[in-house]
């Protein structure tokens, strides 16, 4: 075979090899292109925020009372405080308050320093102060004023205040009611929006709820006079952010 013929054979073989490689590459790429074109389009959505509010009278009152004593020594301050707080607790249980409703929330015993205008000199300890703070939880609001007056008469000299609130069970019930209203509000908004746009709602695809509740806190000062109590009403609100799909 001549040299020219050999070159033609080699040339045809090279062309055939290139063709095979190209066909294999196209075969590998083609399935990926088919998968990409088969993906579902992103859903079209409407996002709304619904609000619901429920009003109800509180069913729980929380009082915060304290006995503060001061003496020359830490032992004396702590001892005097213990005697007075025992008297306060006895006065409360004498009114019918359950002992389990009385809880110590803090106790401090600290030195008292003289008022030294000369900052370069170390302050001198002139005594010790003991503060015992209790929390009293009541369901009978008729006892609230009586408890404050009895505690002050027995020696409590700090009345931090009273918080009107809901028990855990009541709060959970009210939150469910408020959430139900919020969901209805959100659905109404979504349907109104869809009607205005001339589209049809398919259904919710995401829901994010939230709650808000603020107890009513009132501050009192220790007084020997009868203490009137008016709890009023409290609000529990819920919000819900809902994303609806439409077609």
PASEBA-1860 file (N, C-alpha, C; in nm, 3 decimals):
! residues 247
1> XXXXXXXX> 0.087/-0.120/0.000/0.000/0.000/0.000/0.089/0.123/0.000 ~ 0.045/0.223/-0.082/0.128/0.342/-0.095/0.119/0.427/0.031 ~ 0.211/0.522/0.043/0.214/0.613/0.158/0.090/0.699/0.163 ~ 0.041/0.742/0.047/-0.080/0.827/0.042/-0.200/0.751/0.093 ~ -0.208/0.624/0.054/-0.322/0.541/0.100/-0.318/0.523/0.250 ~ -0.197/0.500/0.304/-0.184/0.485/0.449/-0.230/0.609/0.523 ~ -0.195/0.724/0.470/-0.236/0.849/0.534/-0.389/0.862/0.535 ~ -0.451/0.820/0.421/-0.599/0.827/0.414/-0.663/0.734/0.519
9> XXXXXXXX> -0.605/0.620/0.539/-0.658/0.526/0.638/-0.648/0.585/0.778 ~ -0.528/0.641/0.807/-0.509/0.701/0.939/-0.605/0.818/0.960 ~ -0.624/0.895/0.854/-0.713/1.012/0.864/-0.857/0.969/0.893 ~ -0.905/0.869/0.818/-1.042/0.818/0.838/-1.059/0.760/0.979 ~ -0.955/0.693/1.027/-0.962/0.634/1.162/-0.971/0.742/1.268 ~ -0.894/0.850/1.249/-0.897/0.961/1.346/-1.033/1.028/1.348 ~ -1.091/1.047/1.226/-1.225/1.109/1.218/-1.327/1.021/1.289 ~ -1.317/0.890/1.269/-1.411/0.797/1.333/-1.400/0.804/1.485
17> XXXXXXXX> -1.278/0.815/1.537/-1.257/0.822/1.682/-1.320/0.949/1.739 ~ -1.300/1.063/1.670/-1.357/1.190/1.715/-1.509/1.181/1.716 ~ -1.568/1.119/1.613/-1.713/1.105/1.605/-1.766/1.023/1.722 ~ -1.696/0.915/1.755/-1.739/0.830/1.866/-1.738/0.907/1.997 ~ -1.631/0.986/2.020/-1.621/1.066/2.143/-1.733/1.167/2.152 ~ -1.764/1.235/2.040/-1.871/1.335/2.040/-2.006/1.273/2.068 ~ -2.034/1.158/2.007/-2.162/1.089/2.030/-2.176/1.047/2.175 ~ -2.067/0.999/2.236/-2.071/0.958/2.378/-2.097/1.077/2.468
25> XXXXXXXX> -2.035/1.191/2.439/-2.054/1.312/2.520/-2.198/1.360/2.513 ~ -2.254/1.359/2.391/-2.394/1.403/2.376/-2.488/1.310/2.452 ~ -2.461/1.180/2.449/-2.545/1.083/2.520/-2.541/1.105/2.669 ~ -2.425/1.149/2.722/-2.412/1.173/2.867/-2.481/1.301/2.908 ~ -2.477/1.401/2.822/-2.535/1.531/2.856/-2.686/1.531/2.843 ~ -2.741/1.459/2.748/-2.883/1.466/2.716/-2.974/1.430/2.833 ~ -2.948/1.322/2.914/-3.037/1.292/3.027/-3.043/1.406/3.128 ~ -2.931/1.475/3.155/-2.931/1.586/3.249/-3.022/1.698/3.200
33> XXXXXXXX> -3.020/1.724/3.070/-3.105/1.829/3.017/-3.251/1.792/3.031 ~ -3.282/1.666/3.015/-3.421/1.621/3.029/-3.466/1.635/3.174 ~ -3.381/1.602/3.272/-3.417/1.615/3.414/-3.441/1.760/3.451 ~ -3.359/1.851/3.400/-3.373/1.993/3.434/-3.506/2.048/3.386 ~ -3.545/2.014/3.264/-3.670/2.067/3.210/-3.791/2.006/3.278 ~ -3.772/1.893/3.352/-3.886/1.830/3.418/-3.914/1.882/3.558 ~ -3.837/1.979/3.614/-3.857/2.030/3.749/-3.986/2.113/3.757 ~ -4.056/2.105/3.876/-4.181/2.178/3.896/-4.151/2.326/3.920
41> XXXXXXXX> -4.234/2.416/3.869/-4.214/2.560/3.894/-4.248/2.594/4.038 ~ -4.190/2.701/4.089/-4.217/2.746/4.226/-4.364/2.785/4.240 ~ -4.428/2.752/4.355/-4.570/2.787/4.372/-4.589/2.937/4.385 ~ -4.704/2.984/4.339/-4.742/3.124/4.353/-4.813/3.140/4.487 ~ -4.774/3.239/4.567/-4.823/3.248/4.705/-4.875/3.387/4.741 ~ -4.961/3.389/4.843/-5.010/3.511/4.908/-4.978/3.498/5.056 ~ -4.917/3.599/5.115/-4.883/3.596/5.258/-4.965/3.701/5.333 ~ -5.031/3.657/5.442/-5.114/3.747/5.522/-5.082/3.726/5.669
49> XXXXXXXX> -5.120/3.825/5.752/-5.103/3.817/5.898/-5.237/3.841/5.965 ~ -5.284/3.741/6.039/-5.411/3.752/6.111/-5.389/3.784/6.258 ~ -5.484/3.855/6.319/-5.474/3.895/6.459/-5.603/3.856/6.531 ~ -5.589/3.806/6.653/-5.704/3.773/6.736/-5.679/3.817/6.879 ~ -5.782/3.870/6.946/-5.769/3.919/7.084/-5.886/3.869/7.168 ~ -5.854/3.820/7.289/-5.955/3.774/7.383/-5.937/3.851/7.514 ~ -6.047/3.900/7.570/-6.045/3.974/7.696/-6.115/3.894/7.804 ~ -6.053/3.887/7.922/-6.112/3.811/8.033/-6.060/3.866/8.165
57> XXXXXXXX> -6.137/3.848/8.273/-6.088/3.890/8.404/-5.979/3.796/8.453 ~ -5.879/3.844/8.525/-5.772/3.757/8.577/-5.827/3.660/8.679 ~ -5.761/3.548/8.696/-5.803/3.450/8.797/-5.694/3.425/8.900 ~ -5.590/3.510/8.897/-5.480/3.491/8.991/-5.417/3.626/9.025 ~ -5.385/3.643/9.154/-5.315/3.764/9.199/-5.187/3.721/9.270 ~ -5.077/3.789/9.238/-4.947/3.757/9.296/-4.896/3.880/9.371 ~ -4.881/3.865/9.503/-4.830/3.974/9.588/-4.684/3.949/9.619 ~ -4.605/4.057/9.622/-4.464/4.048/9.660/-4.444/4.137/9.782
65> XXXXXXXX> -4.413/4.074/9.897/-4.396/4.143/10.024/-4.257/4.114/10.079 ~ -4.208/4.202/10.164/-4.075/4.180/10.221/-4.066/4.237/10.361 ~ -3.976/4.178/10.439/-3.940/4.228/10.572/-3.794/4.269/10.566 ~ -3.767/4.393/10.600/-3.630/4.444/10.601/-3.595/4.488/10.743 ~ -3.487/4.432/10.795/-3.443/4.465/10.932/-3.298/4.508/10.929 ~ -3.260/4.591/11.026/-3.123/4.638/11.035/-3.079/4.634/11.181 ~ -2.956/4.588/11.204/-2.901/4.579/11.339/-2.751/4.597/11.334 ~ -2.690/4.607/11.453/-2.545/4.627/11.461/-2.467/4.507/11.410
73> XXXXXXXX> -2.522/4.389/11.431/-2.453/4.267/11.389/-2.537/4.192/11.286 ~ -2.468/4.109/11.208/-2.539/4.030/11.108/-2.632/3.929/11.176 ~ -2.585/3.871/11.287/-2.667/3.774/11.358/-2.796/3.837/11.408 ~ -2.786/3.958/11.463/-2.905/4.025/11.516/-3.002/4.063/11.403 ~ -2.948/4.112/11.292/-3.033/4.150/11.180/-3.107/4.029/11.124 ~ -3.038/3.918/11.110/-3.101/3.796/11.059/-3.203/3.742/11.158 ~ -3.170/3.745/11.288/-3.262/3.696/11.390/-3.389/3.779/11.396 ~ -3.375/3.911/11.396/-3.493/3.998/11.399/-3.580/3.977/11.275
81> XXXXXXXX> -3.515/3.956/11.163/-3.589/3.936/11.039/-3.669/3.806/11.043 ~ -3.606/3.701/11.096/-3.674/3.572/11.103/-3.797/3.580/11.194 ~ -3.786/3.650/11.306/-3.899/3.663/11.399/-4.014/3.737/11.331 ~ -3.983/3.848/11.264/-4.088/3.928/11.200/-4.153/3.853/11.084 ~ -4.072/3.785/11.002/-4.129/3.712/10.889/-4.217/3.597/10.937 ~ -4.179/3.533/11.048/-4.264/3.428/11.105/-4.400/3.485/11.144 ~ -4.400/3.604/11.199/-4.526/3.670/11.236/-4.609/3.702/11.111 ~ -4.543/3.747/11.006/-4.614/3.780/10.882/-4.680/3.656/10.822
89> XXXXXXXX> -4.606/3.547/10.815/-4.661/3.424/10.757/-4.776/3.371/10.843 ~ -4.762/3.381/10.975/-4.869/3.336/11.065/-4.995/3.420/11.042 ~ -4.978/3.550/11.020/-5.094/3.638/10.995/-5.163/3.600/10.864 ~ -5.086/3.563/10.763/-5.144/3.527/10.634/-5.218/3.393/10.640 ~ -5.157/3.295/10.702/-5.224/3.165/10.715/-5.347/3.177/10.804 ~ -5.344/3.270/10.898/-5.461/3.294/10.982/-5.580/3.347/10.903 ~ -5.554/3.410/10.789/-5.661/3.458/10.701/-5.714/3.348/10.609 ~ -5.649/3.234/10.610/-5.691/3.125/10.522/-5.603/3.104/10.401
97> XXXXXXXX> -5.488/3.173/10.396/-5.396/3.155/10.284/-5.322/3.021/10.299 ~ -5.323/2.941/10.195/-5.254/2.813/10.196/-5.103/2.836/10.204 ~ -5.035/2.759/10.291/-4.890/2.775/10.305/-4.816/2.747/10.175 ~ -4.874/2.659/10.092/-4.810/2.628/9.964/-4.817/2.745/9.867 ~ -4.901/2.844/9.897/-4.914/2.962/9.812/-4.816/3.072/9.853 ~ -4.738/3.046/9.959/-4.639/3.144/10.008/-4.500/3.091/9.976 ~ -4.422/3.168/9.902/-4.292/3.121/9.855/-4.186/3.229/9.875 ~ -4.072/3.190/9.931/-3.960/3.283/9.942/-3.893/3.298/9.807
105> XXXXXXXX> -3.883/3.423/9.760/-3.823/3.447/9.628/-3.682/3.505/9.637 ~ -3.648/3.566/9.751/-3.510/3.614/9.768/-3.482/3.643/9.916 ~ -3.354/3.631/9.950/-3.310/3.663/10.087/-3.169/3.720/10.077 ~ -3.147/3.836/10.136/-3.014/3.898/10.135/-2.976/3.943/10.275 ~ -2.848/3.929/10.306/-2.790/3.979/10.431/-2.661/4.051/10.393 ~ -2.657/4.182/10.410/-2.545/4.260/10.360/-2.506/4.369/10.459 ~ -2.380/4.412/10.457/-2.336/4.519/10.547/-2.392/4.654/10.505 ~ -2.407/4.743/10.603/-2.451/4.880/10.578/-2.332/4.971/10.608
113> XXXXXXXX> -2.296/5.055/10.512/-2.180/5.142/10.528/-2.225/5.284/10.562 ~ -2.141/5.353/10.637/-2.170/5.493/10.669/-2.154/5.579/10.544 ~ -2.225/5.689/10.543/-2.216/5.782/10.431/-2.088/5.864/10.446 ~ -1.986/5.827/10.371/-1.855/5.890/10.382/-1.832/5.984/10.265 ~ -1.835/6.116/10.289/-1.813/6.211/10.178/-1.670/6.209/10.125 ~ -1.577/6.161/10.206/-1.437/6.155/10.164/-1.412/6.022/10.092 ~ -1.407/6.027/9.959/-1.395/5.905/9.881/-1.258/5.839/9.895 ~ -1.160/5.911/9.943/-1.026/5.854/9.956/-1.013/5.764/10.079
121> XXXXXXXX> -1.108/5.778/10.173/-1.105/5.697/10.295/-1.201/5.579/10.281 ~ -1.163/5.462/10.330/-1.254/5.346/10.322/-1.378/5.369/10.408 ~ -1.494/5.324/10.357/-1.619/5.339/10.430/-1.623/5.244/10.548 ~ -1.687/5.289/10.654/-1.696/5.209/10.776/-1.830/5.136/10.780 ~ -1.826/5.009/10.823/-1.949/4.931/10.839/-2.017/4.975/10.969 ~ -2.143/5.020/10.956/-2.217/5.067/11.073/-2.329/4.971/11.113 ~ -2.348/4.864/11.040/-2.452/4.768/11.073/-2.472/4.668/10.961 ~ -2.581/4.592/10.974/-2.613/4.490/10.875/-2.763/4.494/10.846
129> XXXXXXXX> -2.797/4.466/10.721/-2.936/4.468/10.677/-2.975/4.331/10.623 ~ -3.090/4.282/10.668/-3.145/4.155/10.619/-3.278/4.184/10.550 ~ -3.297/4.128/10.431/-3.420/4.146/10.355/-3.471/4.009/10.310 ~ -3.590/3.976/10.355/-3.654/3.848/10.318/-3.779/3.881/10.237 ~ -3.782/3.837/10.111/-3.893/3.868/10.020/-3.973/3.742/9.990 ~ -4.105/3.753/10.005/-4.193/3.640/9.978/-4.292/3.676/9.867 ~ -4.341/3.573/9.802/-4.443/3.588/9.698/-4.566/3.511/9.743 ~ -4.682/3.576/9.738/-4.808/3.514/9.781/-4.901/3.508/9.661
137> XXXXXXXX> -4.943/3.387/9.623/-5.032/3.367/9.509/-5.173/3.339/9.558 ~ -5.269/3.418/9.510/-5.407/3.408/9.556/-5.502/3.389/9.438 ~ -5.603/3.303/9.459/-5.712/3.290/9.363/-5.837/3.365/9.410 ~ -5.847/3.384/9.542/-5.960/3.458/9.600/-5.922/3.605/9.609 ~ -5.977/3.687/9.518/-5.942/3.828/9.516/-5.997/3.903/9.637 ~ -6.093/3.844/9.706/-6.144/3.906/9.828/-6.041/3.909/9.939 ~ -5.936/3.825/9.926/-5.832/3.821/10.028/-5.716/3.917/10.000 ~ -5.710/3.972/9.880/-5.592/4.049/9.841/-5.569/4.168/9.934
145> XXXXXXXX> -5.670/4.251/9.950/-5.656/4.368/10.037/-5.629/4.329/10.181 ~ -5.697/4.222/10.227/-5.679/4.176/10.364/-5.537/4.124/10.388 ~ -5.483/4.056/10.288/-5.348/4.002/10.301/-5.247/4.116/10.312 ~ -5.262/4.219/10.231/-5.170/4.333/10.238/-5.177/4.399/10.375 ~ -5.299/4.424/10.422/-5.315/4.491/10.551/-5.261/4.406/10.666 ~ -5.290/4.274/10.662/-5.244/4.185/10.769/-5.092/4.174/10.769 ~ -5.032/4.167/10.652/-4.886/4.155/10.643/-4.818/4.280/10.697 ~ -4.871/4.397/10.661/-4.812/4.522/10.710/-4.827/4.533/10.861
153> XXXXXXXX> -4.943/4.495/10.913/-4.966/4.500/11.058/-4.874/4.405/11.133 ~ -4.837/4.293/11.069/-4.751/4.194/11.134/-4.603/4.229/11.124 ~ -4.569/4.331/11.042/-4.428/4.371/11.037/-4.368/4.381/10.899 ~ -4.441/4.345/10.795/-4.387/4.362/10.660/-4.376/4.511/10.630 ~ -4.260/4.557/10.595/-4.240/4.699/10.572/-4.203/4.732/10.427 ~ -4.211/4.631/10.337/-4.192/4.653/10.194/-4.304/4.579/10.120 ~ -4.385/4.656/10.049/-4.489/4.598/9.963/-4.453/4.636/9.820 ~ -4.390/4.545/9.749/-4.342/4.578/9.615/-4.456/4.597/9.517
161> XXXXXXXX> -4.563/4.525/9.533/-4.677/4.542/9.443/-4.755/4.415/9.426 ~ -4.853/4.420/9.334/-4.939/4.308/9.307/-4.953/4.292/9.156 ~ -4.950/4.169/9.111/-4.965/4.140/8.969/-5.090/4.057/8.948 ~ -5.182/4.107/8.866/-5.300/4.032/8.827/-5.268/3.958/8.698 ~ -5.293/3.828/8.698/-5.253/3.746/8.585/-5.348/3.628/8.569 ~ -5.312/3.535/8.483/-5.390/3.413/8.460/-5.309/3.292/8.507 ~ -5.379/3.192/8.556/-5.313/3.065/8.585/-5.271/3.003/8.452 ~ -5.182/2.904/8.460/-5.130/2.843/8.337/-5.241/2.780/8.253
169> XXXXXXXX> -5.336/2.713/8.318/-5.445/2.648/8.244/-5.534/2.751/8.176 ~ -5.568/2.858/8.248/-5.653/2.962/8.189/-5.583/3.032/8.073 ~ -5.455/3.061/8.089/-5.380/3.129/7.983/-5.374/3.042/7.857 ~ -5.355/2.911/7.874/-5.350/2.821/7.758/-5.483/2.820/7.684 ~ -5.594/2.821/7.759/-5.728/2.822/7.696/-5.750/2.951/7.619 ~ -5.715/3.064/7.679/-5.734/3.193/7.613/-5.645/3.208/7.490 ~ -5.525/3.154/7.496/-5.435/3.159/7.380/-5.494/3.080/7.262 ~ -5.556/2.966/7.291/-5.618/2.888/7.184/-5.733/2.965/7.121
177> XXXXXXXX> -5.813/3.032/7.204/-5.924/3.111/7.151/-5.873/3.226/7.064 ~ -5.770/3.295/7.112/-5.714/3.406/7.035/-5.653/3.357/6.904 ~ -5.588/3.241/6.908/-5.528/3.185/6.787/-5.635/3.148/6.685 ~ -5.747/3.094/6.733/-5.858/3.062/6.643/-5.909/3.185/6.571 ~ -5.922/3.296/6.645/-5.965/3.421/6.583/-5.862/3.470/6.481 ~ -5.734/3.457/6.515/-5.628/3.503/6.425/-5.627/3.423/6.295 ~ -5.651/3.292/6.304/-5.655/3.207/6.184/-5.773/3.246/6.095 ~ -5.890/3.271/6.156/-6.006/3.315/6.079/-5.979/3.449/6.010
185> XXXXXXXX> -5.913/3.538/6.083/-5.879/3.669/6.026/-5.784/3.653/5.907 ~ -5.684/3.568/5.921/-5.589/3.546/5.812/-5.657/3.485/5.690 ~ -5.744/3.388/5.712/-5.813/3.324/5.600/-5.904/3.423/5.527 ~ -5.972/3.508/5.605/-6.057/3.610/5.543/-5.978/3.706/5.457 ~ -5.862/3.749/5.507/-5.777/3.838/5.430/-5.729/3.771/5.300 ~ -5.690/3.644/5.312/-5.639/3.572/5.195/-5.747/3.556/5.089 ~ -5.868/3.522/5.131/-5.978/3.503/5.034/-6.016/3.635/4.968 ~ -6.016/3.743/5.047/-6.046/3.874/4.989/-5.941/3.913/4.886
193> XXXXXXXX> -5.815/3.888/4.919/-5.706/3.921/4.825/-5.717/3.837/4.699 ~ -5.744/3.707/4.714/-5.754/3.618/4.598/-5.870/3.659/4.508 ~ -5.983/3.694/4.568/-6.099/3.738/4.489/-6.066/3.865/4.412 ~ -5.999/3.958/4.478/-5.961/4.082/4.410/-5.866/4.059/4.294 ~ -5.781/3.957/4.305/-5.684/3.927/4.199/-5.742/3.833/4.093 ~ -5.859/3.776/4.120/-5.918/3.683/4.026/-5.850/3.549/4.021 ~ -5.798/3.503/4.136/-5.731/3.373/4.143/-5.800/3.287/4.248 ~ -5.764/3.159/4.253/-5.824/3.065/4.347/-5.719/3.020/4.449
201> XXXXXXXX> -5.759/3.018/4.578/-5.670/2.968/4.682/-5.661/2.817/4.676 ~ -5.540/2.765/4.686/-5.520/2.620/4.691/-5.520/2.573/4.836 ~ -5.449/2.647/4.924/-5.443/2.611/5.065/-5.317/2.666/5.129 ~ -5.310/2.664/5.263/-5.191/2.715/5.332/-5.073/2.620/5.315 ~ -4.953/2.677/5.299/-4.833/2.594/5.289/-4.736/2.621/5.404 ~ -4.759/2.730/5.482/-4.679/2.754/5.602/-4.758/2.841/5.698 ~ -4.743/2.813/5.829/-4.816/2.886/5.934/-4.718/2.914/6.047 ~ -4.712/3.042/6.092/-4.624/3.080/6.202/-4.706/3.157/6.306
209> XXXXXXXX> -4.738/3.095/6.421/-4.817/3.164/6.523/-4.730/3.239/6.624 ~ -4.791/3.334/6.696/-4.723/3.407/6.802/-4.825/3.458/6.903 ~ -4.782/3.480/7.028/-4.875/3.521/7.134/-4.819/3.643/7.208 ~ -4.911/3.719/7.267/-4.872/3.834/7.348/-4.966/3.845/7.466 ~ -4.907/3.855/7.586/-4.987/3.872/7.708/-4.907/3.953/7.808 ~ -4.969/4.057/7.863/-4.903/4.144/7.959/-4.985/4.149/8.088 ~ -4.937/4.086/8.197/-5.011/4.095/8.325/-5.021/4.239/8.372 ~ -5.118/4.264/8.457/-5.139/4.399/8.511/-5.068/4.410/8.646
217> XXXXXXXX> -4.967/4.497/8.650/-4.890/4.517/8.773/-4.927/4.648/8.837 ~ -4.953/4.645/8.970/-4.984/4.766/9.046/-4.890/4.775/9.165 ~ -4.841/4.895/9.189/-4.749/4.918/9.300/-4.824/4.976/9.418 ~ -4.789/4.931/9.539/-4.851/4.980/9.661/-4.746/5.026/9.759 ~ -4.785/5.109/9.852/-4.697/5.147/9.963/-4.757/5.094/10.091 ~ -4.672/5.057/10.185/-4.720/5.003/10.311/-4.807/5.106/10.382 ~ -4.924/5.062/10.423/-5.018/5.154/10.488/-5.105/5.075/10.583 ~ -5.146/5.140/10.689/-5.233/5.075/10.787/-5.379/5.085/10.745
225> XXXXXXXX> -5.409/5.162/10.641/-5.546/5.177/10.597/-5.589/5.055/10.516 ~ -5.719/5.034/10.506/-5.772/4.923/10.427/-5.738/4.944/10.280 ~ -5.694/4.841/10.215/-5.647/4.851/10.078/-5.752/4.798/9.981 ~ -5.816/4.885/9.900/-5.913/4.838/9.801/-5.843/4.780/9.679 ~ -5.902/4.675/9.620/-5.842/4.608/9.505/-5.944/4.598/9.393 ~ -5.909/4.647/9.274/-5.994/4.637/9.155/-5.912/4.574/9.042 ~ -5.926/4.444/9.016/-5.839/4.378/8.919/-5.865/4.416/8.773 ~ -5.989/4.451/8.736/-6.018/4.486/8.597/-6.012/4.364/8.506
233> XXXXXXXX> -5.979/4.384/8.377/-5.970/4.276/8.280/-5.834/4.278/8.211 ~ -5.798/4.164/8.151/-5.669/4.151/8.082/-5.693/4.101/7.940 ~ -5.598/4.127/7.854/-5.607/4.086/7.714/-5.500/3.983/7.680 ~ -5.541/3.884/7.602/-5.448/3.787/7.543/-5.465/3.797/7.393 ~ -5.358/3.822/7.322/-5.364/3.836/7.177/-5.275/3.733/7.109 ~ -5.313/3.701/6.987/-5.235/3.606/6.906/-5.223/3.659/6.765 ~ -5.112/3.633/6.702/-5.091/3.665/6.561/-5.052/3.538/6.488 ~ -5.089/3.530/6.362/-5.051/3.414/6.283/-5.018/3.461/6.142
241> XXXXXXX> -4.900/3.426/6.096/-4.856/3.458/5.960/-4.872/3.334/5.875 ~ -4.957/3.346/5.773/-4.991/3.231/5.690/-4.955/3.260/5.544 ~ -4.892/3.164/5.480/-4.863/3.172/5.338/-4.953/3.075/5.264 ~ -5.036/3.128/5.173/-5.130/3.047/5.095/-5.078/3.033/4.951 ~ -5.099/2.914/4.896/-5.071/2.894/4.754/-5.197/2.925/4.674 ~ -5.182/2.987/4.559/-5.298/3.014/4.473/-5.268/2.969/4.332 ~ -5.376/2.950/4.257/-5.362/2.906/4.118/-5.447/2.994/4.029
END
